[in-house]
Amino acid sequence: MVRGLPTWVVLLGLYALSRAISTGMLAGAYLLSHGWSLANVDGSPGFLGFLLSWDGKYYEQIAAAGYPTHLPVNGDGSVAKSPWAFLPLFPAMVRGAAGLGFDPRLAGVLVAVAFGFAATVALHRLLLPKFGPKTALWGALFFCFGPMSFVLQVAYAEGVFLFFMFSALGAMTAKRYLLMIPFAVGAAFAHPGAIALAAALGIHILLRLREPFPLRERLTAGVALVVITVAGFAWPVVAAAITGNPSAYFDTELAWWRDYISVAHFLPFTPWFTFAGHYWGLFGVALVVLVLAAIAWWLTRPSARALGPDLIGYAASYAAYLVAVFLPQQSLFRMLLPLSPLLGAPALSRTPRSRRLTLSVCVLLQPVAILMLWVIWPP
């Protein structure tokens, strides 16, 4: 409750304000993109088309026509970019919204915005038991005003994915393991990265073995771990079964990688080193090692440990996932959004000065992110 209002009403008002600010920034970027030599937007005409640029075009295609049964190839025989790189839950929701009478292009934006709010509520509920109402509210506020929060109102799957991820994580921290399953499965079919939930649950189980851990909870946690792991690896299997190509999903992902580096096969835990080595040689490899060491150092600091073992375990699991499978190009900034539970760190909202500073940085960096990661380069 804030000033007599239910928390969800406060969150809705703050989220609406954040979306209004982002809309103004996106509209300004849209106007700026006309005639600007650096602009590289590839959406259809008009402001709505601007919001359906980049990955939004593929989601629109999936919502309208589904997935191809054969992988398209380039002239050199390599697998070309196709909808198989994108998971089906968000376009299925867009298709459902269009079936209710909404313009199919507008439906993608509406679904994204609605689930962005749902993700904000889910993040607040995740932070509330650990940090209390004030810190949880500020954590949710930093999330919906953050530099990359503009992706919550373009036709991307982030809002859907984050809602399911935060809800699954909340169920895990509450030790409601069976409830975790539907949210984790939803995340697994919304966007890559849900396998981090299985790793986080595995860490959670190992830590609980050091304390009283009732047999029933052990069994339900074990069932959840198996189901979530299977769901996390399911989409490559689906792609292989439908296309007849055992490596269909990974070959399709590599089609985007070839915009940056020349690579023929996917090998886990090599992308960061391959990317950095390609551009900066041994210095780049050393830089990756330094970055990974800095992440490990931060996760073990006393201030980070205040987040608790579940959130730290999840953050470490998701960071490991990014290092294992993701090529660290400009989309990395968007891929960091699942780490938003770290915004609950008490240091960010302990004093009025820290709250003002964090919120100001969030808002001021957003137009920079829009210009750099929407107008100039794909996010």
Secondary structure, 3 states (H helix, E strand, C coil): CECCECHHHHHHHHHHHHHHHHHHHHHHHHHHHCCCCCCCCCCCCHHHHHHCCCHHHHHHHHHHHCCCCCCCECCCCCECCCHHHCCCHHHHHHHHHHHCCCCHHHHHHHHHHHHHHHHHHHHHHHHHHHHCHHHHHHHHHHHHCCCCHHHHHCCCCHHHHHHHHHHHHHHHHCCCHHHHHHHHHHHHCCCCCCHHHHHHHHHHHHHHCCCCCCHHHHHHHHHHHHHHHHHHCHHHHHHHHHHCCCCHHHHHHHHHHCCCCCCCCCCCCCHHHHHHHHHHHHHHHHHHHHHHHHHHHHHCCHHHHCCCHHHHHHHHHHHHHHHHHCCCCCCHHHHCHHHHHHHHCHHHCCCHHHHHHHHHHHHHHHHHHHHHHHHHCCC
